[in-house]
Amino acid sequence: MNCRKVREVLFLYTDNEMEEELLISFKEHMEHCPPCAQQITRTQRLLLLVRKRCHRVQAPASLRERILTSFPHRRGSR
Ligand SMILES: [Zn+2]
């Protein structure tokens, strides 16, 4: 596998849809090619962020609660 091929199949890997044969040569390339390994890590992080944002839409109430707990708006006593 070469760097170009890695970029082609990158999304198969991040989606866990890579066939085992391909996965083996993919991982083999990662071990010998730090730039590609880095690229994979970046892509995975980005995808995680996107997925988190999608989930967050579902839970605005708990998020608001968390913000209120960490920043109490009632400052009663001096
Ligand atoms: Zn490479």
N, CA, C, O and the ligand as a Tripos MOL2 file, in Angstrom:
@<TRIPOS>MOLECULE
protein
  313   311    79     0     0
PROTEIN
NO_CHARGES

@<TRIPOS>ATOM
      1 N           0.8430   -1.2040    0.0000 N.3       1 MET1
      2 CA          0.0000    0.0000    0.0000 C.3       1 MET1
      3 C           0.8770    1.2540    0.0000 C.2       1 MET1
      4 O           1.9280    1.2840    0.6410 O.2       1 MET1
      5 N           0.4450    2.2690   -0.7120 N.am      2 ASN2
      6 CA          1.1880    3.5240   -0.6980 C.3       2 ASN2
      7 C           0.3320    4.6550   -0.0950 C.2       2 ASN2
      8 O          -0.8480    4.4720    0.2050 O.2       2 ASN2
      9 N           0.9540    5.8020    0.0680 N.am      3 CYS3
     10 CA          0.2910    6.9180    0.7500 C.3       3 CYS3
     11 C          -1.0040    7.3240    0.0450 C.2       3 CYS3
     12 O          -1.9840    7.6910    0.6930 O.2       3 CYS3
     13 N          -0.9990    7.2570   -1.2540 N.am      4 ARG4
     14 CA         -2.1690    7.6650   -2.0130 C.3       4 ARG4
     15 C          -3.3480    6.7300   -1.7240 C.2       4 ARG4
     16 O          -4.4880    7.1590   -1.5480 O.2       4 ARG4
     17 N          -3.0280    5.4590   -1.6840 N.am      5 LYS5
     18 CA         -4.0500    4.4420   -1.4180 C.3       5 LYS5
     19 C          -4.6080    4.6150    0.0050 C.2       5 LYS5
     20 O          -5.8060    4.4620    0.2440 O.2       5 LYS5
     21 N          -3.7220    4.9300    0.9210 N.am      6 VAL6
     22 CA         -4.1380    5.1430    2.3150 C.3       6 VAL6
     23 C          -5.2000    6.2280    2.3900 C.2       6 VAL6
     24 O          -6.2140    6.0780    3.0720 O.2       6 VAL6
     25 N          -4.9570    7.3120    1.6870 N.am      7 ARG7
     26 CA         -5.9230    8.4100    1.7290 C.3       7 ARG7
     27 C          -7.2570    8.0320    1.0720 C.2       7 ARG7
     28 O          -8.3220    8.5340    1.4300 O.2       7 ARG7
     29 N          -7.1480    7.1310    0.1030 N.am      8 GLU8
     30 CA         -8.3660    6.6760   -0.5730 C.3       8 GLU8
     31 C          -9.2580    5.8520    0.3490 C.2       8 GLU8
     32 O         -10.4840    5.9600    0.3170 O.2       8 GLU8
     33 N          -8.6080    5.0230    1.1770 N.am      9 VAL9
     34 CA         -9.3840    4.0910    1.9950 C.3       9 VAL9
     35 C          -9.5150    4.5570    3.4440 C.2       9 VAL9
     36 O         -10.0300    3.8420    4.3030 O.2       9 VAL9
     37 N          -9.0350    5.7760    3.6900 N.am     10 LEU10
     38 CA         -9.0380    6.3210    5.0490 C.3      10 LEU10
     39 C         -10.4080    6.2560    5.7150 C.2      10 LEU10
     40 O         -10.5250    5.9000    6.8870 O.2      10 LEU10
     41 N         -11.4240    6.5980    4.9640 N.am     11 PHE11
     42 CA        -12.7580    6.6710    5.5590 C.3      11 PHE11
     43 C         -13.3690    5.2930    5.7920 C.2      11 PHE11
     44 O         -14.2540    5.1250    6.6310 O.2      11 PHE11
     45 N         -12.8880    4.3250    5.0460 N.am     12 LEU12
     46 CA        -13.3070    2.9530    5.3340 C.3      12 LEU12
     47 C         -12.8010    2.5400    6.7080 C.2      12 LEU12
     48 O         -13.4890    1.8630    7.4720 O.2      12 LEU12
     49 N         -11.5820    2.9660    6.9950 N.am     13 TYR13
     50 CA        -10.9780    2.6210    8.2770 C.3      13 TYR13
     51 C         -11.7100    3.3210    9.4270 C.2      13 TYR13
     52 O         -12.0510    2.6830   10.4230 O.2      13 TYR13
     53 N         -11.9450    4.5990    9.2960 N.am     14 THR14
     54 CA        -12.5890    5.3400   10.3710 C.3      14 THR14
     55 C         -14.0360    4.8910   10.5740 C.2      14 THR14
     56 O         -14.5860    5.0530   11.6630 O.2      14 THR14
     57 N         -14.6400    4.3410    9.5590 N.am     15 ASP15
     58 CA        -16.0120    3.8360    9.6900 C.3      15 ASP15
     59 C         -16.0560    2.3580   10.0620 C.2      15 ASP15
     60 O         -17.1280    1.7610   10.1510 O.2      15 ASP15
     61 N         -14.8890    1.7800   10.2760 N.am     16 ASN16
     62 CA        -14.7930    0.3490   10.6110 C.3      16 ASN16
     63 C         -15.3930   -0.5340    9.5250 C.2      16 ASN16
     64 O         -16.0000   -1.5660    9.8110 O.2      16 ASN16
     65 N         -15.2160   -0.1190    8.2900 N.am     17 GLU17
     66 CA        -15.7980   -0.8850    7.1930 C.3      17 GLU17
     67 C         -14.7240   -1.4630    6.2910 C.2      17 GLU17
     68 O         -14.9860   -1.8060    5.1390 O.2      17 GLU17
     69 N         -13.5200   -1.5680    6.8180 N.am     18 MET18
     70 CA        -12.4210   -2.0470    6.0030 C.3      18 MET18
     71 C         -12.3230   -3.5660    6.0690 C.2      18 MET18
     72 O         -12.4470   -4.1690    7.1350 O.2      18 MET18
     73 N         -12.1010   -4.1600    4.9210 N.am     19 GLU19
     74 CA        -11.9270   -5.6100    4.8950 C.3      19 GLU19
     75 C         -10.5940   -5.9820    5.5210 C.2      19 GLU19
     76 O          -9.6320   -5.2150    5.4780 O.2      19 GLU19
     77 N         -10.5550   -7.1610    6.0990 N.am     20 GLU20
     78 CA         -9.3970   -7.5310    6.8910 C.3      20 GLU20
     79 C          -8.0960   -7.5100    6.0900 C.2      20 GLU20
     80 O          -7.0600   -7.0620    6.5810 O.2      20 GLU20
     81 N          -8.1640   -7.9860    4.8890 N.am     21 GLU21
     82 CA         -6.9710   -8.0230    4.0530 C.3      21 GLU21
     83 C          -6.4070   -6.6220    3.8350 C.2      21 GLU21
     84 O          -5.2000   -6.3910    3.9020 O.2      21 GLU21
     85 N          -7.3230   -5.7070    3.5730 N.am     22 LEU22
     86 CA         -6.9480   -4.3150    3.3530 C.3      22 LEU22
     87 C          -6.4430   -3.7070    4.6480 C.2      22 LEU22
     88 O          -5.4700   -2.9540    4.6610 O.2      22 LEU22
     89 N          -7.1160   -4.0440    5.7330 N.am     23 LEU23
     90 CA         -6.7780   -3.5110    7.0490 C.3      23 LEU23
     91 C          -5.3440   -3.8670    7.4380 C.2      23 LEU23
     92 O          -4.6270   -3.0590    8.0290 O.2      23 LEU23
     93 N          -4.9410   -5.0850    7.0960 N.am     24 ILE24
     94 CA         -3.5980   -5.5330    7.4540 C.3      24 ILE24
     95 C          -2.5380   -4.7110    6.7390 C.2      24 ILE24
     96 O          -1.5840   -4.2470    7.3630 O.2      24 ILE24
     97 N          -2.6980   -4.5310    5.4480 N.am     25 SER25
     98 CA         -1.7020   -3.7510    4.7120 C.3      25 SER25
     99 C          -1.7850   -2.2700    5.0720 C.2      25 SER25
    100 O          -0.7990   -1.5360    5.0060 O.2      25 SER25
    101 N          -2.9890   -1.8540    5.4550 N.am     26 PHE26
    102 CA         -3.1870   -0.4760    5.8980 C.3      26 PHE26
    103 C          -2.3900   -0.2190    7.1730 C.2      26 PHE26
    104 O          -1.6470    0.7580    7.2680 O.2      26 PHE26
    105 N          -2.5530   -1.1010    8.1430 N.am     27 LYS27
    106 CA         -1.8430   -0.9450    9.4140 C.3      27 LYS27
    107 C          -0.3460   -1.0840    9.2270 C.2      27 LYS27
    108 O           0.4390   -0.4230    9.9080 O.2      27 LYS27
    109 N           0.0450   -1.9380    8.3110 N.am     28 GLU28
    110 CA          1.4570   -2.1290    8.0230 C.3      28 GLU28
    111 C           2.0630   -0.8220    7.5200 C.2      28 GLU28
    112 O           3.1650   -0.4380    7.9110 O.2      28 GLU28
    113 N           1.3320   -0.1610    6.6610 N.am     29 HIS29
    114 CA          1.8080    1.1180    6.1370 C.3      29 HIS29
    115 C           1.9160    2.1510    7.2630 C.2      29 HIS29
    116 O           2.8720    2.9260    7.3070 O.2      29 HIS29
    117 N           0.9510    2.1610    8.1580 N.am     30 MET30
    118 CA          0.9500    3.1070    9.2700 C.3      30 MET30
    119 C           2.2360    3.0000   10.0880 C.2      30 MET30
    120 O           2.7950    4.0010   10.5360 O.2      30 MET30
    121 N           2.6910    1.7490   10.2700 N.am     31 GLU31
    122 CA          3.8670    1.5290   11.0990 C.3      31 GLU31
    123 C           5.1260    2.1000   10.4710 C.2      31 GLU31
    124 O           6.0700    2.4650   11.1720 O.2      31 GLU31
    125 N           5.1350    2.1740    9.1550 N.am     32 HIS32
    126 CA          6.3460    2.6300    8.4760 C.3      32 HIS32
    127 C           6.2230    4.0540    7.9580 C.2      32 HIS32
    128 O           7.1790    4.6000    7.4060 O.2      32 HIS32
    129 N           5.0750    4.6490    8.1290 N.am     33 CYS33
    130 CA          4.8550    5.9660    7.5310 C.3      33 CYS33
    131 C           4.1710    6.8980    8.5420 C.2      33 CYS33
    132 O           2.9440    7.0060    8.5570 O.2      33 CYS33
    133 N           4.9630    7.5680    9.3810 N.am     34 PRO34
    134 CA          4.4170    8.4640   10.4020 C.3      34 PRO34
    135 C           3.4670    9.5440    9.8640 C.2      34 PRO34
    136 O           2.4480    9.8100   10.5020 O.2      34 PRO34
    137 N           3.7540   10.1700    8.7300 N.am     35 PRO35
    138 CA          2.8170   11.1910    8.2250 C.3      35 PRO35
    139 C           1.4100   10.6410    7.9940 C.2      35 PRO35
    140 O           0.4240   11.3180    8.2850 O.2      35 PRO35
    141 N           1.3170    9.4390    7.4830 N.am     36 CYS36
    142 CA          0.0120    8.8320    7.2510 C.3      36 CYS36
    143 C          -0.6580    8.5020    8.5800 C.2      36 CYS36
    144 O          -1.8570    8.7240    8.7460 O.2      36 CYS36
    145 N           0.1100    7.9750    9.5210 N.am     37 ALA37
    146 CA         -0.4340    7.6450   10.8370 C.3      37 ALA37
    147 C          -1.0070    8.8950   11.4880 C.2      37 ALA37
    148 O          -2.0660    8.8560   12.1150 O.2      37 ALA37
    149 N          -0.2980    9.9960   11.3320 N.am     38 GLN38
    150 CA         -0.7500   11.2630   11.8940 C.3      38 GLN38
    151 C          -2.0470   11.7220   11.2380 C.2      38 GLN38
    152 O          -2.9640   12.2180   11.8920 O.2      38 GLN38
    153 N          -2.0880   11.5400    9.9340 N.am     39 GLN39
    154 CA         -3.2770   11.9300    9.1690 C.3      39 GLN39
    155 C          -4.4990   11.1480    9.6580 C.2      39 GLN39
    156 O          -5.5920   11.7000    9.7810 O.2      39 GLN39
    157 N          -4.3030    9.8860    9.9270 N.am     40 ILE40
    158 CA         -5.4000    9.0500   10.4180 C.3      40 ILE40
    159 C          -5.8930    9.5500   11.7650 C.2      40 ILE40
    160 O          -7.0960    9.6820   11.9890 O.2      40 ILE40
    161 N          -4.9460    9.8280   12.6640 N.am     41 THR41
    162 CA         -5.3110   10.3030   13.9920 C.3      41 THR41
    163 C          -6.1160   11.5940   13.8970 C.2      41 THR41
    164 O          -7.1260   11.7610   14.5800 O.2      41 THR41
    165 N          -5.6630   12.4880   13.0570 N.am     42 ARG42
    166 CA         -6.3720   13.7630   12.8860 C.3      42 ARG42
    167 C          -7.7810   13.5480   12.3770 C.2      42 ARG42
    168 O          -8.7350   14.1400   12.8810 O.2      42 ARG42
    169 N          -7.8990   12.7130   11.3930 N.am     43 THR43
    170 CA         -9.2130   12.4620   10.8070 C.3      43 THR43
    171 C         -10.1490   11.8450   11.8310 C.2      43 THR43
    172 O         -11.3250   12.2010   11.9090 O.2      43 THR43
    173 N          -9.6150   10.9130   12.6180 N.am     44 GLN44
    174 CA        -10.4470   10.2650   13.6330 C.3      44 GLN44
    175 C         -10.9240   11.2710   14.6690 C.2      44 GLN44
    176 O         -12.0800   11.2300   15.0900 O.2      44 GLN44
    177 N         -10.0490   12.1670   15.0770 N.am     45 ARG45
    178 CA        -10.4260   13.1900   16.0540 C.3      45 ARG45
    179 C         -11.5160   14.0890   15.5060 C.2      45 ARG45
    180 O         -12.4820   14.4250   16.1930 O.2      45 ARG45
    181 N         -11.3380   14.4660   14.2610 N.am     46 LEU46
    182 CA        -12.3110   15.3460   13.6170 C.3      46 LEU46
    183 C         -13.6770   14.6820   13.5560 C.2      46 LEU46
    184 O         -14.7040   15.3080   13.8210 O.2      46 LEU46
    185 N         -13.6710   13.4060   13.2050 N.am     47 LEU47
    186 CA        -14.9280   12.6640   13.1160 C.3      47 LEU47
    187 C         -15.5870   12.5460   14.4850 C.2      47 LEU47
    188 O         -16.8090   12.6310   14.6050 O.2      47 LEU47
    189 N         -14.7750   12.3500   15.5030 N.am     48 LEU48
    190 CA        -15.2970   12.2590   16.8650 C.3      48 LEU48
    191 C         -15.9720   13.5570   17.2660 C.2      48 LEU48
    192 O         -17.0450   13.5540   17.8700 O.2      48 LEU48
    193 N         -15.3340   14.6650   16.9260 N.am     49 LEU49
    194 CA        -15.8860   15.9800   17.2340 C.3      49 LEU49
    195 C         -17.2350   16.1660   16.5630 C.2      49 LEU49
    196 O         -18.1970   16.6250   17.1800 O.2      49 LEU49
    197 N         -17.2890   15.8070   15.3040 N.am     50 VAL50
    198 CA        -18.5340   15.9580   14.5490 C.3      50 VAL50
    199 C         -19.6390   15.1150   15.1700 C.2      50 VAL50
    200 O         -20.7790   15.5590   15.3060 O.2      50 VAL50
    201 N         -19.2760   13.8770   15.5490 N.am     51 ARG51
    202 CA        -20.2770   12.9920   16.1460 C.3      51 ARG51
    203 C         -20.7440   13.5180   17.4940 C.2      51 ARG51
    204 O         -21.9310   13.4360   17.8070 O.2      51 ARG51
    205 N         -19.8430   14.0500   18.2880 N.am     52 LYS52
    206 CA        -20.2020   14.6260   19.5790 C.3      52 LYS52
    207 C         -21.1900   15.7630   19.3970 C.2      52 LYS52
    208 O         -22.1640   15.8740   20.1410 O.2      52 LYS52
    209 N         -20.9380   16.6000   18.4140 N.am     53 ARG53
    210 CA        -21.8180   17.7370   18.1670 C.3      53 ARG53
    211 C         -23.2150   17.2680   17.8010 C.2      53 ARG53
    212 O         -24.2110   17.8680   18.2050 O.2      53 ARG53
    213 N         -23.2780   16.2090   17.0460 N.am     54 CYS54
    214 CA        -24.5740   15.6750   16.6430 C.3      54 CYS54
    215 C         -25.3440   15.1910   17.8610 C.2      54 CYS54
    216 O         -26.5590   15.3700   17.9500 O.2      54 CYS54
    217 N         -24.6270   14.5710   18.8050 N.am     55 HIS55
    218 CA        -25.2870   14.0520   20.0060 C.3      55 HIS55
    219 C         -25.7200   15.1900   20.9060 C.2      55 HIS55
    220 O         -26.7570   15.1110   21.5640 O.2      55 HIS55
    221 N         -24.9320   16.2390   20.9360 N.am     56 ARG56
    222 CA        -25.1780   17.3300   21.8560 C.3      56 ARG56
    223 C         -26.5200   18.0050   21.5820 C.2      56 ARG56
    224 O         -27.1550   18.5340   22.4940 O.2      56 ARG56
    225 N         -26.9350   17.9810   20.3440 N.am     57 VAL57
    226 CA        -28.2220   18.5790   19.9840 C.3      57 VAL57
    227 C         -29.3450   17.9120   20.7560 C.2      57 VAL57
    228 O         -30.3600   18.5310   21.0770 O.2      57 VAL57
    229 N         -29.1390   16.6260   21.0480 N.am     58 GLN58
    230 CA        -30.1580   15.8580   21.7590 C.3      58 GLN58
    231 C         -30.2460   16.2060   23.2400 C.2      58 GLN58
    232 O         -31.2760   15.9600   23.8670 O.2      58 GLN58
    233 N         -29.1900   16.7710   23.8070 N.am     59 ALA59
    234 CA        -29.1820   16.9750   25.2560 C.3      59 ALA59
    235 C         -28.8390   18.4030   25.6710 C.2      59 ALA59
    236 O         -27.8440   18.6160   26.3640 O.2      59 ALA59
    237 N         -29.6280   19.3660   25.2670 N.am     60 PRO60
    238 CA        -29.3280   20.7380   25.6590 C.3      60 PRO60
    239 C         -29.6590   21.0170   27.1150 C.2      60 PRO60
    240 O         -29.0430   21.8830   27.7360 O.2      60 PRO60
    241 N         -30.6280   20.2900   27.6690 N.am     61 ALA61
    242 CA        -31.0580   20.5140   29.0420 C.3      61 ALA61
    243 C         -29.9520   20.1570   30.0280 C.2      61 ALA61
    244 O         -29.6570   20.9210   30.9470 O.2      61 ALA61
    245 N         -29.3520   19.0040   29.8320 N.am     62 SER62
    246 CA        -28.3040   18.5830   30.7580 C.3      62 SER62
    247 C         -27.0830   19.4790   30.6260 C.2      62 SER62
    248 O         -26.3660   19.7160   31.5980 O.2      62 SER62
    249 N         -26.8580   19.9680   29.4270 N.am     63 LEU63
    250 CA        -25.7360   20.8700   29.2110 C.3      63 LEU63
    251 C         -25.9610   22.1760   29.9740 C.2      63 LEU63
    252 O         -25.0420   22.7120   30.5940 O.2      63 LEU63
    253 N         -27.1810   22.6740   29.9200 N.am     64 ARG64
    254 CA        -27.5170   23.9210   30.6020 C.3      64 ARG64
    255 C         -27.3580   23.7410   32.1190 C.2      64 ARG64
    256 O         -26.8690   24.6200   32.8290 O.2      64 ARG64
    257 N         -27.7890   22.5750   32.5740 N.am     65 GLU65
    258 CA        -27.6870   22.2590   33.9940 C.3      65 GLU65
    259 C         -26.2240   22.2750   34.4500 C.2      65 GLU65
    260 O         -25.8850   22.7750   35.5230 O.2      65 GLU65
    261 N         -25.3820   21.7110   33.5940 N.am     66 ARG66
    262 CA        -23.9640   21.6400   33.9060 C.3      66 ARG66
    263 C         -23.3550   23.0270   34.0020 C.2      66 ARG66
    264 O         -22.5570   23.3080   34.8960 O.2      66 ARG66
    265 N         -23.7370   23.8800   33.0810 N.am     67 ILE67
    266 CA        -23.2090   25.2430   33.0790 C.3      67 ILE67
    267 C         -23.6690   25.9870   34.3270 C.2      67 ILE67
    268 O         -22.9010   26.7260   34.9420 O.2      67 ILE67
    269 N         -24.9400   25.7800   34.6920 N.am     68 LEU68
    270 CA        -25.4920   26.4430   35.8760 C.3      68 LEU68
    271 C         -24.8130   25.9550   37.1420 C.2      68 LEU68
    272 O         -24.6150   26.7200   38.0850 O.2      68 LEU68
    273 N         -24.4610   24.6880   37.1600 N.am     69 THR69
    274 CA        -23.8120   24.1320   38.3550 C.3      69 THR69
    275 C         -22.3960   24.6640   38.5150 C.2      69 THR69
    276 O         -21.9440   24.9330   39.6280 O.2      69 THR69
    277 N         -21.7020   24.8140   37.3950 N.am     70 SER70
    278 CA        -20.3180   25.2630   37.4960 C.3      70 SER70
    279 C         -20.2250   26.7870   37.6550 C.2      70 SER70
    280 O         -19.2180   27.3010   38.1410 O.2      70 SER70
    281 N         -21.2800   27.5070   37.2420 N.am     71 PHE71
    282 CA        -21.3070   28.9580   37.4450 C.3      71 PHE71
    283 C         -22.5720   29.3510   38.1920 C.2      71 PHE71
    284 O         -23.5560   29.7510   37.5700 O.2      71 PHE71
    285 N         -22.5600   29.2450   39.4990 N.am     72 PRO72
    286 CA        -23.7700   29.5580   40.2680 C.3      72 PRO72
    287 C         -24.1670   31.0270   40.0810 C.2      72 PRO72
    288 O         -23.3530   31.9360   40.2420 O.2      72 PRO72
    289 N         -25.4370   31.2260   39.7370 N.am     73 HIS73
    290 CA        -25.8670   32.6030   39.4870 C.3      73 HIS73
    291 C         -26.3590   33.2840   40.7540 C.2      73 HIS73
    292 O         -26.5270   34.5030   40.7970 O.2      73 HIS73
    293 N         -26.5920   32.4580   41.8080 N.am     74 ARG74
    294 CA        -27.0340   33.0630   43.0680 C.3      74 ARG74
    295 C         -25.8510   33.2610   43.9890 C.2      74 ARG74
    296 O         -25.3250   32.2980   44.5460 O.2      74 ARG74
    297 N         -25.4310   34.4990   44.1540 N.am     75 ARG75
    298 CA        -24.3280   34.7660   45.0700 C.3      75 ARG75
    299 C         -24.8750   35.4580   46.3130 C.2      75 ARG75
    300 O         -24.7680   36.6750   46.4670 O.2      75 ARG75
    301 N         -25.4620   34.6530   47.1950 N.am     76 GLY76
    302 CA        -26.1750   35.1830   48.3510 C.3      76 GLY76
    303 C         -25.2780   35.8070   49.3920 C.2      76 GLY76
    304 O         -25.3770   37.0040   49.6640 O.2      76 GLY76
    305 N         -24.4070   35.0130   49.9750 N.am     77 SER77
    306 CA        -23.6560   35.4950   51.1340 C.3      77 SER77
    307 C         -22.3870   36.2390   50.7240 C.2      77 SER77
    308 O         -21.7710   35.9230   49.7060 O.2      77 SER77
    309 N         -22.0180   37.1960   51.5010 N.am     78 ARG78
    310 CA        -20.7850   37.9060   51.2800 C.3      78 ARG78
    311 C         -19.6970   37.4880   52.2500 C.2      78 ARG78
    312 O         -18.5820   38.0060   52.1890 O.2      78 ARG78
    313 ZN          2.1430    6.9410    3.8710 Zn       79 ZN79
@<TRIPOS>BOND
     1     1     2 1
     2     2     3 1
     3     3     4 2
     4     3     5 am
     5     5     6 1
     6     6     7 1
     7     7     8 2
     8     7     9 am
     9     9    10 1
    10    10    11 1
    11    11    12 2
    12    11    13 am
    13    13    14 1
    14    14    15 1
    15    15    16 2
    16    15    17 am
    17    17    18 1
    18    18    19 1
    19    19    20 2
    20    19    21 am
    21    21    22 1
    22    22    23 1
    23    23    24 2
    24    23    25 am
    25    25    26 1
    26    26    27 1
    27    27    28 2
    28    27    29 am
    29    29    30 1
    30    30    31 1
    31    31    32 2
    32    31    33 am
    33    33    34 1
    34    34    35 1
    35    35    36 2
    36    35    37 am
    37    37    38 1
    38    38    39 1
    39    39    40 2
    40    39    41 am
    41    41    42 1
    42    42    43 1
    43    43    44 2
    44    43    45 am
    45    45    46 1
    46    46    47 1
    47    47    48 2
    48    47    49 am
    49    49    50 1
    50    50    51 1
    51    51    52 2
    52    51    53 am
    53    53    54 1
    54    54    55 1
    55    55    56 2
    56    55    57 am
    57    57    58 1
    58    58    59 1
    59    59    60 2
    60    59    61 am
    61    61    62 1
    62    62    63 1
    63    63    64 2
    64    63    65 am
    65    65    66 1
    66    66    67 1
    67    67    68 2
    68    67    69 am
    69    69    70 1
    70    70    71 1
    71    71    72 2
    72    71    73 am
    73    73    74 1
    74    74    75 1
    75    75    76 2
    76    75    77 am
    77    77    78 1
    78    78    79 1
    79    79    80 2
    80    79    81 am
    81    81    82 1
    82    82    83 1
    83    83    84 2
    84    83    85 am
    85    85    86 1
    86    86    87 1
    87    87    88 2
    88    87    89 am
    89    89    90 1
    90    90    91 1
    91    91    92 2
    92    91    93 am
    93    93    94 1
    94    94    95 1
    95    95    96 2
    96    95    97 am
    97    97    98 1
    98    98    99 1
    99    99   100 2
   100    99   101 am
   101   101   102 1
   102   102   103 1
   103   103   104 2
   104   103   105 am
   105   105   106 1
   106   106   107 1
   107   107   108 2
   108   107   109 am
   109   109   110 1
   110   110   111 1
   111   111   112 2
   112   111   113 am
   113   113   114 1
   114   114   115 1
   115   115   116 2
   116   115   117 am
   117   117   118 1
   118   118   119 1
   119   119   120 2
   120   119   121 am
   121   121   122 1
   122   122   123 1
   123   123   124 2
   124   123   125 am
   125   125   126 1
   126   126   127 1
   127   127   128 2
   128   127   129 am
   129   129   130 1
   130   130   131 1
   131   131   132 2
   132   131   133 am
   133   133   134 1
   134   134   135 1
   135   135   136 2
   136   135   137 am
   137   137   138 1
   138   138   139 1
   139   139   140 2
   140   139   141 am
   141   141   142 1
   142   142   143 1
   143   143   144 2
   144   143   145 am
   145   145   146 1
   146   146   147 1
   147   147   148 2
   148   147   149 am
   149   149   150 1
   150   150   151 1
   151   151   152 2
   152   151   153 am
   153   153   154 1
   154   154   155 1
   155   155   156 2
   156   155   157 am
   157   157   158 1
   158   158   159 1
   159   159   160 2
   160   159   161 am
   161   161   162 1
   162   162   163 1
   163   163   164 2
   164   163   165 am
   165   165   166 1
   166   166   167 1
   167   167   168 2
   168   167   169 am
   169   169   170 1
   170   170   171 1
   171   171   172 2
   172   171   173 am
   173   173   174 1
   174   174   175 1
   175   175   176 2
   176   175   177 am
   177   177   178 1
   178   178   179 1
   179   179   180 2
   180   179   181 am
   181   181   182 1
   182   182   183 1
   183   183   184 2
   184   183   185 am
   185   185   186 1
   186   186   187 1
   187   187   188 2
   188   187   189 am
   189   189   190 1
   190   190   191 1
   191   191   192 2
   192   191   193 am
   193   193   194 1
   194   194   195 1
   195   195   196 2
   196   195   197 am
   197   197   198 1
   198   198   199 1
   199   199   200 2
   200   199   201 am
   201   201   202 1
   202   202   203 1
   203   203   204 2
   204   203   205 am
   205   205   206 1
   206   206   207 1
   207   207   208 2
   208   207   209 am
   209   209   210 1
   210   210   211 1
   211   211   212 2
   212   211   213 am
   213   213   214 1
   214   214   215 1
   215   215   216 2
   216   215   217 am
   217   217   218 1
   218   218   219 1
   219   219   220 2
   220   219   221 am
   221   221   222 1
   222   222   223 1
   223   223   224 2
   224   223   225 am
   225   225   226 1
   226   226   227 1
   227   227   228 2
   228   227   229 am
   229   229   230 1
   230   230   231 1
   231   231   232 2
   232   231   233 am
   233   233   234 1
   234   234   235 1
   235   235   236 2
   236   235   237 am
   237   237   238 1
   238   238   239 1
   239   239   240 2
   240   239   241 am
   241   241   242 1
   242   242   243 1
   243   243   244 2
   244   243   245 am
   245   245   246 1
   246   246   247 1
   247   247   248 2
   248   247   249 am
   249   249   250 1
   250   250   251 1
   251   251   252 2
   252   251   253 am
   253   253   254 1
   254   254   255 1
   255   255   256 2
   256   255   257 am
   257   257   258 1
   258   258   259 1
   259   259   260 2
   260   259   261 am
   261   261   262 1
   262   262   263 1
   263   263   264 2
   264   263   265 am
   265   265   266 1
   266   266   267 1
   267   267   268 2
   268   267   269 am
   269   269   270 1
   270   270   271 1
   271   271   272 2
   272   271   273 am
   273   273   274 1
   274   274   275 1
   275   275   276 2
   276   275   277 am
   277   277   278 1
   278   278   279 1
   279   279   280 2
   280   279   281 am
   281   281   282 1
   282   282   283 1
   283   283   284 2
   284   283   285 am
   285   285   286 1
   286   286   287 1
   287   287   288 2
   288   287   289 am
   289   289   290 1
   290   290   291 1
   291   291   292 2
   292   291   293 am
   293   293   294 1
   294   294   295 1
   295   295   296 2
   296   295   297 am
   297   297   298 1
   298   298   299 1
   299   299   300 2
   300   299   301 am
   301   301   302 1
   302   302   303 1
   303   303   304 2
   304   303   305 am
   305   305   306 1
   306   306   307 1
   307   307   308 2
   308   307   309 am
   309   309   310 1
   310   310   311 1
   311   311   312 2
@<TRIPOS>SUBSTRUCTURE
     1 MET1         2 RESIDUE 1 A MET
     2 ASN2         6 RESIDUE 1 A ASN
     3 CYS3        10 RESIDUE 1 A CYS
     4 ARG4        14 RESIDUE 1 A ARG
     5 LYS5        18 RESIDUE 1 A LYS
     6 VAL6        22 RESIDUE 1 A VAL
     7 ARG7        26 RESIDUE 1 A ARG
     8 GLU8        30 RESIDUE 1 A GLU
     9 VAL9        34 RESIDUE 1 A VAL
    10 LEU10       38 RESIDUE 1 A LEU
    11 PHE11       42 RESIDUE 1 A PHE
    12 LEU12       46 RESIDUE 1 A LEU
    13 TYR13       50 RESIDUE 1 A TYR
    14 THR14       54 RESIDUE 1 A THR
    15 ASP15       58 RESIDUE 1 A ASP
    16 ASN16       62 RESIDUE 1 A ASN
    17 GLU17       66 RESIDUE 1 A GLU
    18 MET18       70 RESIDUE 1 A MET
    19 GLU19       74 RESIDUE 1 A GLU
    20 GLU20       78 RESIDUE 1 A GLU
    21 GLU21       82 RESIDUE 1 A GLU
    22 LEU22       86 RESIDUE 1 A LEU
    23 LEU23       90 RESIDUE 1 A LEU
    24 ILE24       94 RESIDUE 1 A ILE
    25 SER25       98 RESIDUE 1 A SER
    26 PHE26      102 RESIDUE 1 A PHE
    27 LYS27      106 RESIDUE 1 A LYS
    28 GLU28      110 RESIDUE 1 A GLU
    29 HIS29      114 RESIDUE 1 A HIS
    30 MET30      118 RESIDUE 1 A MET
    31 GLU31      122 RESIDUE 1 A GLU
    32 HIS32      126 RESIDUE 1 A HIS
    33 CYS33      130 RESIDUE 1 A CYS
    34 PRO34      134 RESIDUE 1 A PRO
    35 PRO35      138 RESIDUE 1 A PRO
    36 CYS36      142 RESIDUE 1 A CYS
    37 ALA37      146 RESIDUE 1 A ALA
    38 GLN38      150 RESIDUE 1 A GLN
    39 GLN39      154 RESIDUE 1 A GLN
    40 ILE40      158 RESIDUE 1 A ILE
    41 THR41      162 RESIDUE 1 A THR
    42 ARG42      166 RESIDUE 1 A ARG
    43 THR43      170 RESIDUE 1 A THR
    44 GLN44      174 RESIDUE 1 A GLN
    45 ARG45      178 RESIDUE 1 A ARG
    46 LEU46      182 RESIDUE 1 A LEU
    47 LEU47      186 RESIDUE 1 A LEU
    48 LEU48      190 RESIDUE 1 A LEU
    49 LEU49      194 RESIDUE 1 A LEU
    50 VAL50      198 RESIDUE 1 A VAL
    51 ARG51      202 RESIDUE 1 A ARG
    52 LYS52      206 RESIDUE 1 A LYS
    53 ARG53      210 RESIDUE 1 A ARG
    54 CYS54      214 RESIDUE 1 A CYS
    55 HIS55      218 RESIDUE 1 A HIS
    56 ARG56      222 RESIDUE 1 A ARG
    57 VAL57      226 RESIDUE 1 A VAL
    58 GLN58      230 RESIDUE 1 A GLN
    59 ALA59      234 RESIDUE 1 A ALA
    60 PRO60      238 RESIDUE 1 A PRO
    61 ALA61      242 RESIDUE 1 A ALA
    62 SER62      246 RESIDUE 1 A SER
    63 LEU63      250 RESIDUE 1 A LEU
    64 ARG64      254 RESIDUE 1 A ARG
    65 GLU65      258 RESIDUE 1 A GLU
    66 ARG66      262 RESIDUE 1 A ARG
    67 ILE67      266 RESIDUE 1 A ILE
    68 LEU68      270 RESIDUE 1 A LEU
    69 THR69      274 RESIDUE 1 A THR
    70 SER70      278 RESIDUE 1 A SER
    71 PHE71      282 RESIDUE 1 A PHE
    72 PRO72      286 RESIDUE 1 A PRO
    73 HIS73      290 RESIDUE 1 A HIS
    74 ARG74      294 RESIDUE 1 A ARG
    75 ARG75      298 RESIDUE 1 A ARG
    76 GLY76      302 RESIDUE 1 A GLY
    77 SER77      306 RESIDUE 1 A SER
    78 ARG78      310 RESIDUE 1 A ARG
    79 ZN79       313 GROUP 0 **** ****
